[in-house]
Amino acid sequence: MLSKNIKASRQAKGFSQEELAKRVHVVRQTISKWEQGLSVPDAHLLIALADALETSVSTLLGATTAEKETPAHDQDVTVLAEKLALINLQLAQKSETRRKILRGLLLALCGLIVLTFVLIIKFKSPYLTWDYSNPETAVVGVGLHALEWLFVRLAPFVLLGALVGIFLMRKKG
């Protein structure tokens, strides 16, 4: 919700991401990440952002108030901190889920590559003994040979890349 509110407020004011970034003293990419929900501003940046957009922090966080807003008190700061902590937790959970899915896909890719190598070794390229005088068999044999040739040359690099990816995505700590 914060990301949508930031974008909507920026567009309502007619600011580009670059203009808003200059007003808040951050780079444009930071504004983009906030609007995409990839990160959230710190408390002091959230206050600066609200000032630049001429709105309240609670409005950016999605709170609706019927009465005129008063200056921030200790309670308001606590509520703000709790909302930011919740948003950070949600972003962390989303990131962890993505990491687990990608790691699982890389593990599956490694398994598929190893299984394919085992099958190639076990069946010893059966198309090599085919009758190439028959045009249909010859075309299939050449196609299978080309696929095997590409696989044997590219799969080790893909396997190595997948293993490095799995290693880099391991859970630290």
C-alpha positions in Angstrom: 0.0 0.0 0.0 2.9 2.4 0.8 4.3 1.9 -2.7 1.0 2.7 -4.4 0.4 5.8 -2.1 3.9 7.2 -2.9 3.4 6.8 -6.6 -0.2 8.2 -6.5 0.9 11.2 -4.4 3.9 11.9 -6.7 1.7 11.7 -9.8 -1.0 13.9 -8.2 1.6 16.6 -7.6 2.9 16.2 -11.2 6.5 15.3 -10.1 8.7 12.9 -12.0 10.7 10.4 -10.0 13.8 12.5 -10.7 12.1 15.7 -9.3 10.9 13.9 -6.2 14.3 12.3 -5.7 15.9 15.8 -5.7 13.4 17.1 -3.2 14.0 14.1 -0.8 17.8 14.1 -1.5 18.0 10.5 -2.8 18.6 9.0 -6.2 15.8 8.4 -8.7 16.3 4.6 -8.4 15.5 4.8 -4.7 12.1 6.4 -5.6 11.5 3.7 -8.2 12.3 1.0 -5.7 9.9 2.5 -3.2 7.1 2.7 -5.8 7.7 -0.9 -6.9 7.6 -2.1 -3.3 11.1 -3.4 -3.4 12.2 -1.4 -0.4 10.7 1.2 2.0 12.0 4.5 3.2 13.5 4.9 6.6 11.5 6.9 9.1 13.4 10.2 8.5 13.1 9.7 4.7 9.4 8.9 5.0 8.9 12.2 6.9 10.9 14.1 4.2 8.9 12.3 1.5 5.6 13.4 3.1 6.9 17.0 3.3 8.0 17.0 -0.3 4.6 15.6 -1.4 2.8 18.0 0.9 0.9 15.1 2.6 1.1 13.4 6.0 3.0 10.3 6.8 -0.1 8.5 7.9 -1.7 9.2 4.5 1.3 7.7 2.7 1.0 4.7 5.0 -2.6 4.3 4.1 -4.3 5.6 7.2 -7.5 7.6 6.6 -8.5 10.3 9.1 -11.7 12.3 9.2 -10.3 15.1 11.4 -7.5 17.5 10.7 -4.2 15.9 11.5 -2.1 17.1 14.4 1.7 17.2 14.7 3.4 13.9 15.3 3.5 12.8 18.9 5.4 9.9 20.5 2.4 7.6 19.9 2.3 8.6 16.2 6.0 7.8 15.9 5.5 4.4 17.6 2.6 3.6 15.1 4.8 4.7 12.3 7.7 2.5 13.4 5.3 -0.4 13.8 3.9 0.0 10.3 7.4 0.3 8.8 8.5 -2.8 10.7 5.5 -4.7 9.3 6.3 -3.5 5.7 9.9 -4.5 6.1 8.8 -7.9 7.4 6.6 -8.4 4.4 9.4 -7.4 2.0 11.7 -9.9 3.8 9.2 -12.7 3.6 8.6 -12.0 -0.1 12.3 -12.0 -0.8 12.8 -15.2 1.1 10.0 -16.9 -0.8 11.6 -15.8 -4.1 15.0 -17.0 -3.0 13.6 -20.5 -2.0 11.8 -20.8 -5.4 14.9 -19.8 -7.4 17.1 -22.2 -5.3 14.6 -25.0 -5.9 14.6 -24.4 -9.7 18.4 -24.4 -9.7 18.5 -27.6 -7.8 15.9 -29.1 -10.3 18.1 -27.9 -13.2 21.2 -29.6 -11.7 19.2 -32.8 -11.2 17.9 -32.7 -14.8 21.4 -32.1 -16.2 22.9 -35.0 -14.2 20.0 -37.3 -15.1 20.5 -36.5 -18.8 24.2 -37.2 -18.7 23.5 -40.6 -17.0 21.0 -41.4 -19.7 23.4 -40.4 -22.5 26.1 -42.6 -20.9 23.7 -45.5 -20.3 22.2 -45.6 -23.8 25.5 -44.8 -25.6 24.0 -42.6 -28.3 21.7 -45.2 -30.0 21.3 -43.2 -33.2 25.0 -43.9 -34.1 24.0 -47.5 -35.1 20.9 -46.4 -37.1 20.4 -47.1 -40.8 21.2 -43.7 -42.4 20.2 -44.9 -45.9 16.6 -44.2 -44.8 16.1 -40.4 -45.1 13.6 -40.2 -42.2 16.0 -42.1 -39.8 18.9 -40.1 -41.1 17.2 -36.7 -40.3 16.2 -37.9 -36.8 19.7 -39.3 -36.2 21.4 -36.1 -37.2 19.0 -34.0 -35.1 19.6 -36.1 -32.0 23.3 -36.0 -32.6 23.2 -32.2 -32.9 21.2 -31.9 -29.6 23.6 -34.3 -27.8 26.6 -32.4 -29.1 25.2 -29.1 -27.9 24.1 -30.5 -24.6 27.5 -32.1 -23.8 29.3 -28.9 -24.6 26.9 -26.4 -22.9 25.5 -28.4 -19.9 28.7 -28.3 -17.8 28.7 -24.5 -17.9 25.0 -24.4 -17.0 25.6 -26.9 -14.2 28.5 -24.9 -12.8 26.5 -21.7 -13.0 23.5 -23.4 -11.2 25.8 -24.8 -8.5 27.4 -21.3 -8.0 23.9 -19.8 -7.8 22.8 -22.4 -5.2 25.9 -21.7 -3.2 25.4 -17.9 -3.3 21.8 -18.3 -2.3 22.4 -20.4 0.8 20.9 -19.1 4.0 23.6 -17.3 5.9 23.7 -17.2 9.7 
